Amino acid sequence: LLPAPDGASVYLAFGYSPGCLQRWDTRTLQLEWSSTLPDDFDSSLDSLWPLLTPDTLYLAAGPQVLAVAAADGEVQRLLQDEDNEFRQPQTAAA
């Protein structure tokens, strides 16, 4: 469960091969859209790294990066590079 930047909705990712991504309105508790992720995209929660902007949800997992439009859930593959694997960024202690 991932809140949208405006707090008016949340994203929910679940399932596998293919996974599903949904956006729910937090005020009305109504489903806004539901999208199927590509069959070869690993959508397990322990390997999914999201980045939210007001217009797009970016998902990185394994060798792939997807962009999902916040307005309608349209999924676009931005990158697939079998020579790389996207992982959670490391943070340094201040």
N, CA, C and O atoms as a Tinker XYZ file with bonds, in Angstrom:
   376  protein
     1  N      0.854000   -1.169000    0.000000    73     2
     2  CA     0.000000    0.000000    0.000000    64     1     3
     3  C      0.899000    1.230000    0.000000    63     2     4     5
     4  O      1.783000    1.366000    0.846000    81     3
     5  N      0.665000    2.115000   -0.950000    73     3     6
     6  CA     1.514000    3.290000   -1.118000    64     5     7
     7  C      0.630000    4.512000   -1.334000    63     6     8     9
     8  O     -0.110000    4.560000   -2.317000    81     7
     9  N      0.685000    5.506000   -0.439000    73     7    10
    10  CA    -0.146000    6.702000   -0.623000    64     9    11
    11  C      0.342000    7.549000   -1.787000    63    10    12    13
    12  O      1.546000    7.674000   -2.009000    81    11
    13  N     -0.595000    8.133000   -2.531000    73    11    14
    14  CA    -0.256000    9.069000   -3.607000    64    13    15
    15  C      0.256000   10.367000   -2.979000    63    14    16    17
    16  O     -0.056000   10.655000   -1.824000    81    15
    17  N      1.038000   11.154000   -3.727000    73    15    18
    18  CA     1.586000   12.391000   -3.167000    64    17    19
    19  C      0.525000   13.352000   -2.630000    63    18    20    21
    20  O      0.788000   14.075000   -1.669000    81    19
    21  N     -0.657000   13.376000   -3.225000    73    19    22
    22  CA    -1.702000   14.294000   -2.767000    64    21    23
    23  C     -2.521000   13.739000   -1.604000    63    22    24    25
    24  O     -3.351000   14.452000   -1.041000    81    23
    25  N     -2.303000   12.489000   -1.242000    73    23    26
    26  CA    -3.022000   11.868000   -0.141000    64    25    27
    27  C     -4.463000   11.498000   -0.449000    63    26    28    29
    28  O     -5.157000   10.949000    0.407000    81    27
    29  N     -4.921000   11.791000   -1.657000    73    27    30
    30  CA    -6.312000   11.529000   -2.011000    64    29    31
    31  C     -6.550000   10.104000   -2.492000    63    30    32    33
    32  O     -7.696000    9.688000   -2.663000    81    31
    33  N     -5.474000    9.355000   -2.712000    73    31    34
    34  CA    -5.619000    7.972000   -3.168000    64    33    35
    35  C     -4.416000    7.163000   -2.713000    63    34    36    37
    36  O     -3.409000    7.708000   -2.263000    81    35
    37  N     -4.550000    5.840000   -2.845000    73    35    38
    38  CA    -3.460000    4.920000   -2.523000    64    37    39
    39  C     -3.299000    3.929000   -3.662000    63    38    40    41
    40  O     -4.250000    3.631000   -4.385000    81    39
    41  N     -2.080000    3.423000   -3.812000    73    39    42
    42  CA    -1.769000    2.395000   -4.802000    64    41    43
    43  C     -1.601000    1.070000   -4.071000    63    42    44    45
    44  O     -1.052000    1.013000   -2.971000    81    43
    45  N     -2.081000    0.018000   -4.703000    73    43    46
    46  CA    -1.987000   -1.322000   -4.146000    64    45    47
    47  C     -1.452000   -2.251000   -5.228000    63    46    48    49
    48  O     -2.033000   -2.348000   -6.309000    81    47
    49  N     -0.347000   -2.935000   -4.939000    73    47    50
    50  CA     0.228000   -3.913000   -5.869000    64    49    51
    51  C      0.072000   -5.300000   -5.248000    63    50    52    53
    52  O      0.319000   -5.493000   -4.058000    81    51
    53  N     -0.345000   -6.266000   -6.080000    73    51    54
    54  CA    -0.522000   -7.628000   -5.583000    64    53    55
    55  C     -0.485000   -8.609000   -6.741000    63    54    56    57
    56  O     -0.580000   -8.227000   -7.907000    81    55
    57  N     -0.346000   -9.881000   -6.393000    73    55    58
    58  CA    -0.346000  -10.940000   -7.401000    64    57    59
    59  C      1.013000  -11.102000   -8.058000    63    58    60    61
    60  O      1.961000  -10.375000   -7.761000    81    59
    61  N      1.082000  -12.063000   -8.947000    73    59    62
    62  CA     2.317000  -12.324000   -9.684000    64    61    63
    63  C      1.981000  -13.035000  -10.983000    63    62    64    65
    64  O      1.015000  -13.794000  -11.066000    81    63
    65  N      2.779000  -12.779000  -11.970000    73    63    66
    66  CA     2.719000  -13.438000  -13.291000    64    65    67
    67  C      1.326000  -13.564000  -13.884000    63    66    68    69
    68  O      0.883000  -14.695000  -14.079000    81    67
    69  N      0.631000  -12.539000  -14.174000    73    67    70
    70  CA     1.007000  -11.131000  -14.034000    64    69    71
    71  C      0.535000  -10.550000  -12.710000    63    70    72    73
    72  O     -0.402000  -11.049000  -12.086000    81    71
    73  N      1.206000   -9.488000  -12.302000    73    71    74
    74  CA     0.803000   -8.761000  -11.108000    64    73    75
    75  C     -0.259000   -7.732000  -11.452000    63    74    76    77
    76  O     -0.530000   -7.463000  -12.623000    81    75
    77  N     -0.850000   -7.169000  -10.426000    73    75    78
    78  CA    -1.898000   -6.177000  -10.606000    64    77    79
    79  C     -1.531000   -4.932000   -9.807000    63    78    80    81
    80  O     -0.972000   -5.026000   -8.715000    81    79
    81  N     -1.851000   -3.770000  -10.360000    73    79    82
    82  CA    -1.659000   -2.497000   -9.670000    64    81    83
    83  C     -2.980000   -1.753000   -9.722000    63    82    84    85
    84  O     -3.582000   -1.604000  -10.785000    81    83
    85  N     -3.427000   -1.287000   -8.558000    73    83    86
    86  CA    -4.690000   -0.568000   -8.486000    64    85    87
    87  C     -4.499000    0.773000   -7.796000    63    86    88    89
    88  O     -3.591000    0.952000   -6.985000    81    87
    89  N     -5.381000    1.715000   -8.138000    73    87    90
    90  CA    -5.434000    3.011000   -7.455000    64    89    91
    91  C     -6.825000    3.155000   -6.857000    63    90    92    93
    92  O     -7.829000    3.016000   -7.557000    81    91
    93  N     -6.878000    3.437000   -5.544000    73    91    94
    94  CA    -8.124000    3.572000   -4.803000    64    93    95
    95  C     -8.255000    4.987000   -4.258000    63    94    96    97
    96  O     -7.281000    5.555000   -3.765000    81    95
    97  N     -9.448000    5.557000   -4.342000    73    95    98
    98  CA    -9.749000    6.867000   -3.781000    64    97    99
    99  C     -9.906000    6.704000   -2.268000    63    98   100   101
   100  O    -10.710000    5.888000   -1.819000    81    99
   101  N     -9.146000    7.474000   -1.474000    73    99   102
   102  CA    -9.198000    7.319000   -0.018000    64   101   103
   103  C    -10.430000    7.954000    0.609000    63   102   104   105
   104  O    -10.780000    7.620000    1.741000    81   103
   105  N    -11.088000    8.854000   -0.093000    73   103   106
   106  CA   -12.288000    9.499000    0.456000    64   105   107
   107  C    -13.532000    8.655000    0.229000    63   106   108   109
   108  O    -14.355000    8.490000    1.129000    81   107
   109  N    -13.661000    8.117000   -0.992000    73   107   110
   110  CA   -14.867000    7.356000   -1.334000    64   109   111
   111  C    -14.677000    5.846000   -1.212000    63   110   112   113
   112  O    -15.648000    5.090000   -1.230000    81   111
   113  N    -13.414000    5.409000   -1.087000    73   111   114
   114  CA   -13.057000    3.984000   -1.057000    64   113   115
   115  C    -13.481000    3.269000   -2.336000    63   114   116   117
   116  O    -13.797000    2.079000   -2.320000    81   115
   117  N    -13.484000    4.007000   -3.441000    73   115   118
   118  CA   -13.836000    3.454000   -4.752000    64   117   119
   119  C    -12.564000    3.181000   -5.557000    63   118   120   121
   120  O    -11.591000    3.931000   -5.475000    81   119
   121  N    -12.588000    2.107000   -6.327000    73   119   122
   122  CA   -11.493000    1.781000   -7.226000    64   121   123
   123  C    -11.469000    2.798000   -8.369000    63   122   124   125
   124  O    -12.476000    2.984000   -9.052000    81   123
   125  N    -10.324000    3.457000   -8.582000    73   123   126
   126  CA   -10.192000    4.418000   -9.669000    64   125   127
   127  C     -9.754000    3.739000  -10.962000    63   126   128   129
   128  O    -10.267000    4.053000  -12.036000    81   127
   129  N     -8.806000    2.810000  -10.860000    73   127   130
   130  CA    -8.403000    2.004000  -12.009000    64   129   131
   131  C     -7.641000    0.778000  -11.533000    63   130   132   133
   132  O     -7.168000    0.715000  -10.398000    81   131
   133  N     -7.537000   -0.185000  -12.421000    73   131   134
   134  CA    -6.795000   -1.412000  -12.159000    64   133   135
   135  C     -6.022000   -1.768000  -13.424000    63   134   136   137
   136  O     -6.585000   -1.796000  -14.518000    81   135
   137  N     -4.731000   -2.039000  -13.267000    73   135   138
   138  CA    -3.881000   -2.359000  -14.417000    64   137   139
   139  C     -3.137000   -3.664000  -14.182000    63   138   140   141
   140  O     -2.763000   -3.996000  -13.057000    81   139
   141  N     -2.934000   -4.389000  -15.262000    73   139   142
   142  CA    -2.143000   -5.608000  -15.218000    64   141   143
   143  C     -0.715000   -5.265000  -15.593000    63   142   144   145
   144  O     -0.470000   -4.594000  -16.596000    81   143
   145  N      0.229000   -5.730000  -14.780000    73   143   146
   146  CA     1.642000   -5.516000  -15.073000    64   145   147
   147  C      2.107000   -6.591000  -16.050000    63   146   148   149
   148  O      1.483000   -7.649000  -16.130000    81   147
   149  N      3.190000   -6.351000  -16.797000    73   147   150
   150  CA     3.677000   -7.345000  -17.754000    64   149   151
   151  C      3.951000   -8.698000  -17.077000    63   150   152   153
   152  O      4.359000   -8.752000  -15.917000    81   151
   153  N      3.722000   -9.771000  -17.814000    73   151   154
   154  CA     3.918000  -11.124000  -17.282000    64   153   155
   155  C      5.309000  -11.340000  -16.702000    63   154   156   157
   156  O      5.457000  -12.041000  -15.701000    81   155
   157  N      6.329000  -10.747000  -17.314000    73   155   158
   158  CA     7.705000  -10.986000  -16.877000    64   157   159
   159  C      8.206000   -9.953000  -15.866000    63   158   160   161
   160  O      9.403000   -9.901000  -15.582000    81   159
   161  N      7.303000   -9.129000  -15.319000    73   159   162
   162  CA     7.686000   -8.131000  -14.331000    64   161   163
   163  C      7.485000   -8.702000  -12.946000    63   162   164   165
   164  O      6.377000   -9.119000  -12.606000    81   163
   165  N      8.545000   -8.731000  -12.127000    73   163   166
   166  CA     8.481000   -9.281000  -10.780000    64   165   167
   167  C      7.838000   -8.254000   -9.859000    63   166   168   169
   168  O      8.477000   -7.273000   -9.479000    81   167
   169  N      6.586000   -8.474000   -9.502000    73   167   170
   170  CA     5.859000   -7.494000   -8.703000    64   169   171
   171  C      5.760000   -7.876000   -7.229000    63   170   172   173
   172  O      4.930000   -7.327000   -6.505000    81   171
   173  N      6.602000   -8.816000   -6.771000    73   171   174
   174  CA     6.542000   -9.165000   -5.356000    64   173   175
   175  C      6.976000   -7.958000   -4.523000    63   174   176   177
   176  O      7.896000   -7.235000   -4.904000    81   175
   177  N      6.324000   -7.749000   -3.409000    73   175   178
   178  CA     6.540000   -6.541000   -2.624000    64   177   179
   179  C      7.971000   -6.391000   -2.125000    63   178   180   181
   180  O      8.438000   -5.268000   -1.935000    81   179
   181  N      8.675000   -7.494000   -1.911000    73   179   182
   182  CA    10.050000   -7.381000   -1.421000    64   181   183
   183  C     11.042000   -7.006000   -2.518000    63   182   184   185
   184  O     12.198000   -6.711000   -2.216000    81   183
   185  N     10.624000   -7.010000   -3.777000    73   183   186
   186  CA    11.544000   -6.651000   -4.862000    64   185   187
   187  C     11.063000   -5.462000   -5.684000    63   186   188   189
   188  O     11.683000   -5.123000   -6.692000    81   187
   189  N      9.976000   -4.825000   -5.275000    73   187   190
   190  CA     9.383000   -3.721000   -6.019000    64   189   191
   191  C      9.798000   -2.397000   -5.389000    63   190   192   193
   192  O      9.572000   -2.169000   -4.201000    81   191
   193  N     10.415000   -1.514000   -6.203000    73   191   194
   194  CA    10.885000   -0.226000   -5.694000    64   193   195
   195  C     10.134000    0.889000   -6.404000    63   194   196   197
   196  O     10.417000    1.186000   -7.564000    81   195
   197  N      9.161000    1.521000   -5.706000    73   195   198
   198  CA     8.356000    2.569000   -6.335000    64   197   199
   199  C      8.956000    3.968000   -6.154000    63   198   200   201
   200  O      9.654000    4.244000   -5.178000    81   199
   201  N      8.667000    4.825000   -7.107000    73   199   202
   202  CA     8.971000    6.252000   -7.028000    64   201   203
   203  C      7.732000    6.980000   -7.528000    63   202   204   205
   204  O      7.277000    6.746000   -8.648000    81   203
   205  N      7.194000    7.854000   -6.703000    73   203   206
   206  CA     5.963000    8.571000   -7.040000    64   205   207
   207  C      6.243000   10.006000   -7.446000    63   206   208   209
   208  O      7.056000   10.696000   -6.830000    81   207
   209  N      5.561000   10.442000   -8.487000    73   207   210
   210  CA     5.492000   11.848000   -8.854000    64   209   211
   211  C      3.997000   12.161000   -8.957000    63   210   212   213
   212  O      3.186000   11.236000   -8.920000    81   211
   213  N      3.611000   13.417000   -9.083000    73   211   214
   214  CA     2.181000   13.705000   -9.188000    64   213   215
   215  C      1.493000   13.040000  -10.388000    63   214   216   217
   216  O      0.299000   12.748000  -10.323000    81   215
   217  N      2.230000   12.795000  -11.484000    73   215   218
   218  CA     1.626000   12.244000  -12.700000    64   217   219
   219  C      1.942000   10.790000  -12.986000    63   218   220   221
   220  O      1.237000   10.146000  -13.763000    81   219
   221  N      2.995000   10.259000  -12.368000    73   219   222
   222  CA     3.486000    8.936000  -12.746000    64   221   223
   223  C      3.987000    8.176000  -11.535000    63   222   224   225
   224  O      4.583000    8.750000  -10.623000    81   223
   225  N      3.736000    6.877000  -11.540000    73   223   226
   226  CA     4.309000    5.956000  -10.567000    64   225   227
   227  C      5.341000    5.131000  -11.312000    63   226   228   229
   228  O      4.999000    4.418000  -12.255000    81   227
   229  N      6.598000    5.218000  -10.904000    73   227   230
   230  CA     7.674000    4.445000  -11.521000    64   229   231
   231  C      7.928000    3.224000  -10.654000    63   230   232   233
   232  O      8.033000    3.332000   -9.432000    81   231
   233  N      8.028000    2.064000  -11.288000    73   231   234
   234  CA     8.270000    0.811000  -10.591000    64   233   235
   235  C      9.525000    0.167000  -11.145000    63   234   236   237
   236  O      9.648000   -0.039000  -12.352000    81   235
   237  N     10.449000   -0.148000  -10.265000    73   235   238
   238  CA    11.670000   -0.836000  -10.664000    64   237   239
   239  C     11.715000   -2.181000   -9.954000    63   238   240   241
   240  O     11.478000   -2.264000   -8.749000    81   239
   241  N     12.017000   -3.223000  -10.702000    73   239   242
   242  CA    12.155000   -4.564000  -10.140000    64   241   243
   243  C     13.070000   -5.359000  -11.047000    63   242   244   245
   244  O     12.867000   -5.407000  -12.260000    81   243
   245  N     14.081000   -5.984000  -10.459000    73   243   246
   246  CA    15.015000   -6.768000  -11.261000    64   245   247
   247  C     15.621000   -5.919000  -12.353000    63   246   248   249
   248  O     16.158000   -4.850000  -12.064000    81   247
   249  N     15.555000   -6.358000  -13.609000    73   247   250
   250  CA    16.174000   -5.617000  -14.708000    64   249   251
   251  C     15.225000   -4.660000  -15.429000    63   250   252   253
   252  O     15.524000   -4.231000  -16.544000    81   251
   253  N     14.089000   -4.317000  -14.820000    73   251   254
   254  CA    13.074000   -3.537000  -15.533000    64   253   255
   255  C     12.636000   -2.294000  -14.766000    63   254   256   257
   256  O     12.683000   -2.248000  -13.536000    81   255
   257  N     12.209000   -1.290000  -15.527000    73   255   258
   258  CA    11.576000   -0.098000  -14.965000    64   257   259
   259  C     10.294000    0.154000  -15.759000    63   258   260   261
   260  O     10.309000    0.193000  -16.989000    81   259
   261  N      9.186000    0.324000  -15.036000    73   259   262
   262  CA     7.906000    0.638000  -15.649000    64   261   263
   263  C      7.472000    2.030000  -15.221000    63   262   264   265
   264  O      7.836000    2.503000  -14.144000    81   263
   265  N      6.691000    2.682000  -16.075000    73   263   266
   266  CA     6.020000    3.934000  -15.727000    64   265   267
   267  C      4.526000    3.663000  -15.809000    63   266   268   269
   268  O      4.039000    3.119000  -16.801000    81   267
   269  N      3.803000    4.044000  -14.763000    73   267   270
   270  CA     2.358000    3.850000  -14.727000    64   269   271
   271  C      1.721000    5.237000  -14.571000    63   270   272   273
   272  O      2.006000    5.956000  -13.614000    81   271
   273  N      0.865000    5.595000  -15.515000    73   271   274
   274  CA     0.207000    6.901000  -15.480000    64   273   275
   275  C     -0.754000    6.963000  -14.296000    63   274   276   277
   276  O     -1.605000    6.088000  -14.131000    81   275
   277  N     -0.613000    8.006000  -13.470000    73   275   278
   278  CA    -1.474000    8.147000  -12.297000    64   277   279
   279  C     -2.933000    8.355000  -12.683000    63   278   280   281
   280  O     -3.831000    7.919000  -11.962000    81   279
   281  N     -3.179000    9.010000  -13.801000    73   279   282
   282  CA    -4.549000    9.341000  -14.199000    64   281   283
   283  C     -5.379000    8.129000  -14.601000    63   282   284   285
   284  O     -6.556000    8.036000  -14.255000    81   283
   285  N     -4.758000    7.189000  -15.339000    73   283   286
   286  CA    -5.561000    6.082000  -15.881000    64   285   287
   287  C     -4.923000    4.700000  -15.744000    63   286   288   289
   288  O     -5.528000    3.707000  -16.148000    81   287
   289  N     -3.718000    4.616000  -15.185000    73   287   290
   290  CA    -3.078000    3.323000  -14.979000    64   289   291
   291  C     -2.407000    2.730000  -16.202000    63   290   292   293
   292  O     -2.031000    1.558000  -16.191000    81   291
   293  N     -2.247000    3.521000  -17.265000    73   291   294
   294  CA    -1.569000    2.997000  -18.453000    64   293   295
   295  C     -0.125000    2.642000  -18.097000    63   294   296   297
   296  O      0.606000    3.458000  -17.535000    81   295
   297  N      0.273000    1.415000  -18.433000    73   295   298
   298  CA     1.597000    0.905000  -18.101000    64   297   299
   299  C      2.502000    0.987000  -19.325000    63   298   300   301
   300  O      2.127000    0.568000  -20.420000    81   299
   301  N      3.693000    1.531000  -19.124000    73   299   302
   302  CA     4.687000    1.629000  -20.198000    64   301   303
   303  C      6.024000    1.111000  -19.666000    63   302   304   305
   304  O      6.478000    1.531000  -18.601000    81   303
   305  N      6.653000    0.197000  -20.411000    73   303   306
   306  CA     7.976000   -0.288000  -20.026000    64   305   307
   307  C      9.003000    0.745000  -20.492000    63   306   308   309
   308  O      9.081000    1.059000  -21.679000    81   307
   309  N      9.783000    1.267000  -19.558000    73   307   310
   310  CA    10.799000    2.256000  -19.893000    64   309   311
   311  C     12.154000    1.626000  -20.169000    63   310   312   313
   312  O     12.920000    2.111000  -21.002000    81   311
   313  N     12.441000    0.538000  -19.460000    73   311   314
   314  CA    13.772000   -0.054000  -19.566000    64   313   315
   315  C     13.715000   -1.525000  -19.218000    63   314   316   317
   316  O     13.037000   -1.929000  -18.273000    81   315
   317  N     14.427000   -2.313000  -19.981000    73   315   318
   318  CA    14.673000   -3.705000  -19.639000    64   317   319
   319  C     16.100000   -4.001000  -20.042000    63   318   320   321
   320  O     16.435000   -3.996000  -21.226000    81   319
   321  N     16.940000   -4.259000  -19.053000    73   319   322
   322  CA    18.363000   -4.476000  -19.287000    64   321   323
   323  C     18.814000   -5.653000  -18.436000    63   322   324   325
   324  O     19.038000   -5.511000  -17.234000    81   323
   325  N     18.945000   -6.797000  -19.053000    73   323   326
   326  CA    19.282000   -8.022000  -18.322000    64   325   327
   327  C     20.663000   -7.964000  -17.679000    63   326   328   329
   328  O     20.972000   -8.785000  -16.815000    81   327
   329  N     21.498000   -7.010000  -18.085000    73   327   330
   330  CA    22.834000   -6.869000  -17.492000    64   329   331
   331  C     22.817000   -6.076000  -16.193000    63   330   332   333
   332  O     23.847000   -5.965000  -15.527000    81   331
   333  N     21.664000   -5.521000  -15.820000    73   331   334
   334  CA    21.545000   -4.732000  -14.596000    64   333   335
   335  C     20.393000   -5.240000  -13.751000    63   334   336   337
   336  O     19.451000   -5.852000  -14.256000    81   335
   337  N     20.485000   -4.975000  -12.458000    73   335   338
   338  CA    19.388000   -5.299000  -11.560000    64   337   339
   339  C     19.166000   -4.113000  -10.641000    63   338   340   341
   340  O     20.085000   -3.647000   -9.967000    81   339
   341  N     17.927000   -3.632000  -10.627000    73   339   342
   342  CA    17.602000   -2.480000   -9.807000    64   341   343
   343  C     17.322000   -2.943000   -8.389000    63   342   344   345
   344  O     16.561000   -3.884000   -8.161000    81   343
   345  N     17.957000   -2.260000   -7.434000    73   343   346
   346  CA    17.808000   -2.601000   -6.021000    64   345   347
   347  C     17.492000   -1.347000   -5.230000    63   346   348   349
   348  O     17.622000   -0.227000   -5.723000    81   347
   349  N     17.075000   -1.560000   -3.995000    73   347   350
   350  CA    16.792000   -0.431000   -3.125000    64   349   351
   351  C     18.059000    0.378000   -2.922000    63   350   352   353
   352  O     19.119000   -0.183000   -2.644000    81   351
   353  N     17.955000    1.719000   -3.062000    73   351   354
   354  CA    19.161000    2.539000   -2.880000    64   353   355
   355  C     19.672000    2.474000   -1.458000    63   354   356   357
   356  O     18.890000    2.381000   -0.512000    81   355
   357  N     20.973000    2.523000   -1.308000    73   355   358
   358  CA    21.602000    2.547000   -0.004000    64   357   359
   359  C     21.643000    3.974000    0.506000    63   358   360   361
   360  O     21.856000    4.903000   -0.274000    81   359
   361  N     21.445000    4.163000    1.782000    73   359   362
   362  CA    21.510000    5.496000    2.366000    64   361   363
   363  C     22.692000    5.549000    3.329000    63   362   364   365
   364  O     23.034000    4.558000    3.975000    81   363
   365  N     23.295000    6.706000    3.410000    73   363   366
   366  CA    24.414000    6.903000    4.311000    64   365   367
   367  C     23.925000    7.588000    5.583000    63   366   368   369
   368  O     23.057000    8.460000    5.534000    81   367
   369  N     24.482000    7.191000    6.709000    73   367   370
   370  CA    24.137000    7.840000    7.961000    64   369   371
   371  C     24.725000    9.241000    7.989000    63   370   372   373
   372  O     25.852000    9.459000    7.545000    81   371
   373  N     23.966000   10.178000    8.508000    73   371   374
   374  CA    24.442000   11.570000    8.564000    64   373   375
   375  C     25.277000   11.832000    9.789000    63   374   376
   376  O     25.753000   12.950000    9.984000    81   375
